[in-house]
């Protein structure tokens, strides 16, 4: 299969609370860690959380998770929190299809912008995000706090 082509058997699907059973079969490295049922249930029931899966033969082979940020002084925006595709299926257009689907969901929910961050050395992610045609923005500093 040529680079950029998506296997025909891949289904891209937005999920909600009724779809928890889909997470019983997850390919390696789709998520950063093991999916915990109680956290999954909480995520899927949160009104402003969005998740789209890539499924192949009933197995989760990719996912994108996003959160709608609502502001009192500016338009709603979609923050893409996490994107993962199992390494065996990377560079086949699945990540692009997931991003397109979550962007469409964000637009449908009133978001006017979307943003994503990744590690500076994550070249595959940066290549994908660049191909999506972002508007250049000012550099930001990232701070992480343990709560």
Helices and strands as residue ranges (DSSP letters): E 10-14, G 17-24, H 37-45, E 49-56, E 59-69, E 77-85, G 87-89, H 94-108, E 113-116, H 123-131
